[in-house]
Amino acid sequence: MKEDSTQRNKVKGVKKWEIKPTRIRLLSQIVFLTISISMTFLLFSRATAICWADPFWHLQAFFANRGDLNTKLFIFEGLSSERIAIFSVVYLGIFIVLALLFGRLFCGWICPFGTILQFIEEISPIRNKLHFPDELKDPDLKYLVLLGFLILSFISSQEAFCEFCPAGTIFKGTTGHILYFSVTVFLIVVFSVAIHGRKVWCSYLCPLGAFFGLFSRIHIFGIRSTGECIKCLTCNKNCPMDILIAEKYIQEGKPIRDGDCIKCMRCIESCPKKILKFP
């Protein structure tokens, strides 16, 4: 009997091994950042390589060519323009389906620029040192940015946002293709993120985040509660997008279908009751 009791105590003392969702996410971010760098420098060594992988570039291209599938959306030698155009629409469609299923999963798990901004946010020695104007804390601002650049793309028949895209400073600029407006935007974004976190770009300004945010409001598999909330608000404090998770969703018995949720999984790990699940 004593041996059985001792054995049970040993079993109880063994911690259950589990993989944290934030670590899985980090691995995904590293993989896709590596792929992005490889596409730019190793595979193509050209400025347009990262554009080929950017869903928003394909969306702009569709508007720039006014939806004409017989018009060349981007230049690749050896392929017919019609095949390229259809591929562009299909490629964008894949990410739309992903957004309908999991919301802004792309932003938190795939986007290479978002990964870089997260790194800047985490190592910044001046984060939260300055007050961020309340007038600029408007998550709906990104939808105006999205609409504005799609209209510009339609009017100008070119991908208008590319001239200002801060990600282009890293991926295009390092191949020798310098866009001076994008450098300015990049410096502003990096400085703002260093002070106030990646939400400055991802939540308030990013047009691709706005596009996926539209689908995130109705997506199927959101973070959900499987138990009773104790109202500690720990999930709110750990959310990098400043979403009122407890008040707007968990305490109301609703899954988190917020246009700013990037599925970073911090709320799941920080919950002391471990009642949050995904998917």
N, C-alpha and C positions, 0 to 999 in steps of 0.2 A: 504493500500500500504506500509506504514511504517513497519507494522508487517511482511509482506511478505519479505521485504528487510532485516529486522533484522534476520528473520529465515534463509534466504539464506546465510547471513554472518556467522551465527553460524555453518551452514553445511560446509561452506568453511573453517572454522577454525578448524574443526575436522580432525585430522590426520588419514589417512587411515591405518588400522592395517594390518600388514603383517608379515609373518614369514621369517626371513632372511635365505637364503640357507646355510650360514656357521653354523647357529645354528642347522639346521637339520642335517648337516654333523657331528657336534660335538656330537649330540645325537646318531647318528649311530656309531661313534667311541667308545663312552662310552659303548654302548650295546655290541659291538663285543669284546671289551677289557674285559668286564665282563664275557662274554661267554668263552673266552680263559682262563681266570683265573679259572673259574668254572670247565672247562674241565680238567685242570691240577691238581687242588687241591680237588675239591668236588666230581666230577664224577668218575675219574679214579685214581687220586693220583699216577700217574706214569709218568716217563720221556717222554714216547712216545705219551702221550695224545695230546700235541700240534702238533706233527708231523702228526698225523691223520688229523688235520685241515689245514695243510700247503699245498697249491697247488704245490709248488716247490718240496716238499718232494715226492709227488706222481709222478711228472715228472722225478725226479732222479730215483725213484724206477722202473719206466718203462724202463729207459736206463740201470739201473743196472742189470735188468733181461732180457735185450736185446729184449724187446717187446714180451716176451713169456707169454701169458695170462694164461698158465697152471702152471706157477711158482708163488709161494707165494711171494707177494710183501711186505707184512708186517705181523706181527704175532698178531693174535687175536684168542683166543681159541674158539672152537665151531662153526667156520665157515669154509667152504671149501675154499681151496686156489683159485680155479677158480672164485668163487663168489667175493672174496676179490679183485682179480686182475681186474675183470670187473668193480667193484665198483670204484676202483682207477682211471681207465680210464674215467668212466662216471663223476666222481667228478671233475677231471681236465677239462673235456669237458665243464662242466657248467661254469667254470671261463673263459674258452676261448670264449664261447658265450657271456658272460658278457663283455669281453674285446672288442669283435667285435662290440658290440652295443654301449658301453660307454667309451672305452679306458681304462686307468689306474684308473678306479673308485675304484677298490679293494685297491689300494695303499693309496688313500686319505680318503676312507670311511670305510674300513673294517680292514685293516692290523693292528693288535695290536701293533706290534713293531714300526710301523710308528707313531702310536698315542703316544707311549712313547717318541720317538725321538722328536716329535713336542712339547711335554710338556717340555722336556729338553731345546729345542731351545728357547722357550718362557720365561723360568725363568732364563736362563743363564746370569750371570752378566758380562761375558767376551766375549759375542758375538760381532763379528766384531772388536775385539781388535788387532788381528794379521792378516797379509796379507796371503791370500791363494795362493800358487804358481800357476801361470797361466798354467804351464805345466800339472798340475793335473786336470784342469777344462775341462775335456773331457767326455761328456755324452756317447760317444761310448765305453768308457772303460768297462762299465757294460756288454756290449754284449760279450766282450772277457772273462769276468768273467763267464758269463753264459755258453759260449761254452766250456771253460776250465773245469768247474766242471761237465758238462754233459759227456765230454770225459773221465774224471777221473772216473765217476760213471760207464760208460760202460766198462772201462778197469778193474776196481777193483771189479765190481759186488756188490757194496755197495753205499749207499747214501753219496758221498764224501763230499758234502758241510756241512753236519751235524757236522763234526769235527771242523768246523770253524764258524758256524752260530752264530752271536752275540745274536740273539733272544734266542738261546738255553741256554745262560748263565742265563737268567731270568727265563724262563719257565722250563727248565730241571734242571738247577743248584739248584733252590730252592726246588726241590724234592730229592736232594742228588746225582743227576747224574752229576758229574762235568766233563766237557771237557775243558782241560787246554788251548788248542789252541783257543777255542771259547771265553774264558775269556779274553785272550790277545786281540783278535779282538774286543770284546765288549768294552774294555777300550779305545782302539784307536778310535773306532767309536764314543763313547760317548764324548770323549775329542774333537774330530774334530767337532761334531755336536754342542757342547757347544760354540765353537768359530765361526764356519762358517754356522751353520744351518743344517737342516735335508737333504738338497740337497746333502751334502757330501756322504751320504749313498744312499738315494733314487734315485738321479740323476746320480751319478758317479760309484757306486759299486754294488748295489743290483741286484743279478741275477734274482730274481723273477720280479723286476721292469723292467729289460731288456726283460724278456719273454713277459710281458704284453705290454711293449713298442713297440714290433714288431707289435702287433695287433692295438695298439693305432694310428699308422700311417694311418690306413685304416678304423678306426671304423666309424660307421654310425652317431651316435648322438654326435657331438662335440659342444663345446661352439661356438656360432655364433653371428654375429652382425646384428642388425635389424635397424640400422640407420647410419648416417654419423659420422665418427671418427673425433674428433677435434684435434687429435695429441698431447694430453696433456701427454701421456705416463704414466698416473697414473696406468694403468693395469700392465705395465712392472715393476714399482717400488714395487707393492704389490705382485708380483708373487714369491713364495718361491723357485721355480725351476729356476728362472732367464731366463724365456722364453721371447723372443722378440715378445710379443703378437701383439702389434700394427703394427710393421713394417712387420713381416713375414705373418701375417694372416688377421687382421682386415682391414688394409689399402689396402690389396690386394683383399679384398672381399672373403676370404676363411674362413671356419670354423677352429677352433683350433684343428688340428689333429697332435699334437706333441707327440713324444715318451716319453717326460718327464712330460706332463700335468697330474696331479693327481686329477684334478677336485676339487680343494680346494674351488672354488667359490669366492676367494678373488678379482679376476679381475672383476667379475660381480658386487659385492657390491661396489667396489671402483670407478667404472666408473661414472663420474659426469653426463654424459648424459643418463645413464641407458640404453645403447643400446645393451648390451651383454645379451644373453639368453642361458639357458640350460634346457632341451635338444632342 
